[in-house]
Amino acid sequence: MRTVDKAVELLGLFSEREPELALGEISRRTHFDKATSRRLLLALAKHGLVEQNTDTRRYRIGPGVLRLAQVREATLPMKDIVQPILKRLVDDSGETAHFTVLSGSQLATIAMQESPRSNRVNMDLGEILPLHATASGIVILAFQKGDKSELLSQLDLEAFTEHTLVDREQIKQAMQAARESGYVINFGYYEADVCSIAAPVFDPSGSVMGTLAVAAPKGRFTKENQSVIKTLLIAAAADLTGKIGGHMPSDRVA
């Protein structure tokens, strides 16, 4: 793995739920030795992308990331566009909705709206999700341009539940089905009691730039609710694609 890939993987560990991490925890989660982890942290700190809490000696995201985020938001203010769409999805479905984008070989949650129900799927901004074990991830794999097997071949196909797709041929079949239908349904791939549906959002070049998804507790994921959520989600993804000037690629079905 190249140094830049390792650094990006390390940055992906931080989330709203875990904004600070100790060196040992970073090393354990990335499977890098402590010397490598420390070297990467020092390089990231040099550019302000991480910093160390002087009291706890734990690491956290640095101010350099804020500058990059502001540049990104100034050129493409996604939050202002996405949040109303997520709120509408939650209002109409009653379930948690989120928007994710590809970050290295994983997904990053950059916008979300939780269900008002007491029994709901909880998520954190910045939460990192695996590609092979989520509806959003399979959507990204299915609709990316170029060699679709390249990214898939790089994935560590960890089994999170008994339903996780860990066979590459099964994942390819799921990707093909996604390209034909325009969505993916997740039946407990990542968390056994959580199901979801995801649909792609496309940029002006026709490339998939993210996914909209609605996640619900397994007990409420009836066939009737699946049908309602699917209809709402496909319309919302098309709406968001249009609002950012994107368009569905002409060769959607492989």
KAMOUR-V551570 format. One record per residue. N is the residue number from 1. RES is the residue in one letter. D_FIRST is the distance of its C-alpha to the first C-alpha in whole Angstrom. Layout:
n | res | d_first
N | RES | D_FIRST
N | RES | D_FIRST
This chain:
n | res | d_first
1 | M | 0
2 | R | 4
3 | T | 7
4 | V | 8
5 | D | 6
6 | K | 7
7 | A | 10
8 | V | 11
9 | E | 10
10 | L | 12
11 | L | 15
12 | G | 15
13 | L | 17
14 | F | 20
15 | S | 23
16 | E | 27
17 | R | 27
18 | E | 25
19 | P | 25
20 | E | 24
21 | L | 22
22 | A | 22
23 | L | 20
24 | G | 20
25 | E | 20
26 | I | 17
27 | S | 15
28 | R | 17
29 | R | 15
30 | T | 12
31 | H | 12
32 | F | 11
33 | D | 14
34 | K | 16
35 | A | 16
36 | T | 12
37 | S | 13
38 | R | 16
39 | R | 15
40 | L | 13
41 | L | 16
42 | L | 18
43 | A | 16
44 | L | 17
45 | A | 20
46 | K | 21
47 | H | 21
48 | G | 23
49 | L | 20
50 | V | 21
51 | E | 24
52 | Q | 25
53 | N | 28
54 | T | 31
55 | D | 33
56 | T | 30
57 | R | 27
58 | R | 25
59 | Y | 22
60 | R | 23
61 | I | 22
62 | G | 24
63 | P | 26
64 | G | 24
65 | V | 23
66 | L | 26
67 | R | 27
68 | L | 24
69 | A | 26
70 | Q | 29
71 | V | 28
72 | R | 27
73 | E | 30
74 | A | 32
75 | T | 31
76 | L | 31
77 | P | 32
78 | M | 31
79 | K | 32
80 | D | 36
81 | I | 35
82 | V | 34
83 | Q | 35
84 | P | 39
85 | I | 37
86 | L | 36
87 | K | 39
88 | R | 41
89 | L | 39
90 | V | 39
91 | D | 43
92 | D | 44
93 | S | 41
94 | G | 42
95 | E | 38
96 | T | 35
97 | A | 33
98 | H | 30
99 | F | 28
100 | T | 24
101 | V | 22
102 | L | 18
103 | S | 16
104 | G | 12
105 | S | 12
106 | Q | 15
107 | L | 18
108 | A | 20
109 | T | 24
110 | I | 26
111 | A | 29
112 | M | 31
113 | Q | 35
114 | E | 36
115 | S | 39
116 | P | 42
117 | R | 43
118 | S | 42
119 | N | 40
120 | R | 37
121 | V | 34
122 | N | 32
123 | M | 29
124 | D | 28
125 | L | 27
126 | G | 23
127 | E | 23
128 | I | 19
129 | L | 20
130 | P | 18
131 | L | 18
132 | H | 19
133 | A | 22
134 | T | 24
135 | A | 26
136 | S | 25
137 | G | 21
138 | I | 23
139 | V | 25
140 | I | 22
141 | L | 20
142 | A | 24
143 | F | 25
144 | Q | 22
145 | K | 22
146 | G | 21
147 | D | 19
148 | K | 19
149 | S | 18
150 | E | 14
151 | L | 13
152 | L | 15
153 | S | 13
154 | Q | 10
155 | L | 12
156 | D | 13
157 | L | 17
158 | E | 18
159 | A | 22
160 | F | 23
161 | T | 27
162 | E | 29
163 | H | 29
164 | T | 25
165 | L | 24
166 | V | 21
167 | D | 23
168 | R | 21
169 | E | 24
170 | Q | 26
171 | I | 23
172 | K | 24
173 | Q | 28
174 | A | 27
175 | M | 26
176 | Q | 28
177 | A | 31
178 | A | 30
179 | R | 30
180 | E | 34
181 | S | 35
182 | G | 33
183 | Y | 32
184 | V | 30
185 | I | 32
186 | N | 30
187 | F | 32
188 | G | 30
189 | Y | 27
190 | Y | 25
191 | E | 28
192 | A | 31
193 | D | 34
194 | V | 32
195 | C | 32
196 | S | 32
197 | I | 32
198 | A | 30
199 | A | 30
200 | P | 28
201 | V | 29
202 | F | 29
203 | D | 29
204 | P | 31
205 | S | 29
206 | G | 29
207 | S | 26
208 | V | 25
209 | M | 24
210 | G | 25
211 | T | 27
212 | L | 30
213 | A | 30
214 | V | 33
215 | A | 33
216 | A | 36
217 | P | 37
218 | K | 37
219 | G | 41
220 | R | 41
221 | F | 39
222 | T | 42
223 | K | 43
224 | E | 45
225 | N | 42
226 | Q | 40
227 | S | 42
228 | V | 43
229 | I | 39
230 | K | 38
231 | T | 41
232 | L | 40
233 | L | 36
234 | I | 36
235 | A | 39
236 | A | 37
237 | A | 34
238 | A | 36
239 | D | 38
240 | L | 35
241 | T | 33
242 | G | 37
243 | K | 37
244 | I | 34
245 | G | 35
246 | G | 33
247 | H | 34
248 | M | 33
249 | P | 32
250 | S | 34
251 | D | 32
252 | R | 31
253 | V | 32
254 | A | 30
